[in-house]
Amino acid sequence: MPVETHIIRIADGATPSQIEFILKTLVSIGGRVEIVSNKSIIATFNGDYVDVIRQKPGVGLVGGVKFRGRTIKKVVKRSSV
């Protein structure tokens, strides 16, 4: 299956160590974490691994995301040091 963007909803009772384990799993399967926000993770990975992520403790929902062909703007924070 091709590489797709997915949203991963974190379960309400998930611990920080479970969230860290989910992120490590995403990286280990060759995924790329795009955004981590509140109780959601947006990541790009091969769709064959959806069931692997879905079975991890702390995961509430895994679903595909489509951006209607638009590219996601990369936000770069610049600071003058």
Secondary structure, DSSP 8 states (H G I E B T S, - for coil): --EEEEEEEE-TT--HHHHHHHHHHHHHTT-EEEEEETTEEEEEEEGGGHHHHHTSTTEEEEEE---TT------------
